[in-house]
């Protein structure tokens, strides 16, 4: 897996239940990678997923703002019901 960061890494320790550790060891043996690399990949995947989820929420808020501002395809009744649309946008964080 390619990492955009420099090669310098931080060391950490984990305490795992024996059953989970055995499953991890079996999995890394099957994948033919180190336990550390497997954990790095899991964390990178989880954090990327979280980042994408946050981006989608921000995109949704931005889309509501653009519609309310009359940019792009917005509701035809915006002039009369602008408070309704701005209130809906304010609820998205």
MODELLER restraints for C-alpha pairs under 7 A, 6 or more apart:
rsr = mdl.restraints
at = mdl.atoms
rsr.add(forms.Gaussian(group=physical.xy_distance, feature=features.Distance(at['CA:25:A'], at['CA:35:A']), mean=6.92, stdev=0.5))
rsr.add(forms.Gaussian(group=physical.xy_distance, feature=features.Distance(at['CA:28:A'], at['CA:34:A']), mean=6.10, stdev=0.5))
rsr.add(forms.Gaussian(group=physical.xy_distance, feature=features.Distance(at['CA:28:A'], at['CA:35:A']), mean=5.94, stdev=0.5))
rsr.add(forms.Gaussian(group=physical.xy_distance, feature=features.Distance(at['CA:28:A'], at['CA:38:A']), mean=6.68, stdev=0.5))
rsr.add(forms.Gaussian(group=physical.xy_distance, feature=features.Distance(at['CA:61:A'], at['CA:89:A']), mean=6.01, stdev=0.5))
rsr.add(forms.Gaussian(group=physical.xy_distance, feature=features.Distance(at['CA:61:A'], at['CA:92:A']), mean=6.02, stdev=0.5))
rsr.add(forms.Gaussian(group=physical.xy_distance, feature=features.Distance(at['CA:64:A'], at['CA:89:A']), mean=5.92, stdev=0.5))
rsr.add(forms.Gaussian(group=physical.xy_distance, feature=features.Distance(at['CA:65:A'], at['CA:89:A']), mean=6.76, stdev=0.5))
rsr.add(forms.Gaussian(group=physical.xy_distance, feature=features.Distance(at['CA:66:A'], at['CA:72:A']), mean=6.64, stdev=0.5))
rsr.add(forms.Gaussian(group=physical.xy_distance, feature=features.Distance(at['CA:67:A'], at['CA:73:A']), mean=6.11, stdev=0.5))
rsr.add(forms.Gaussian(group=physical.xy_distance, feature=features.Distance(at['CA:67:A'], at['CA:74:A']), mean=4.20, stdev=0.5))
rsr.add(forms.Gaussian(group=physical.xy_distance, feature=features.Distance(at['CA:67:A'], at['CA:75:A']), mean=6.97, stdev=0.5))
rsr.add(forms.Gaussian(group=physical.xy_distance, feature=features.Distance(at['CA:68:A'], at['CA:74:A']), mean=6.52, stdev=0.5))
rsr.add(forms.Gaussian(group=physical.xy_distance, feature=features.Distance(at['CA:68:A'], at['CA:78:A']), mean=6.76, stdev=0.5))
rsr.add(forms.Gaussian(group=physical.xy_distance, feature=features.Distance(at['CA:68:A'], at['CA:85:A']), mean=6.48, stdev=0.5))
rsr.add(forms.Gaussian(group=physical.xy_distance, feature=features.Distance(at['CA:68:A'], at['CA:86:A']), mean=6.92, stdev=0.5))
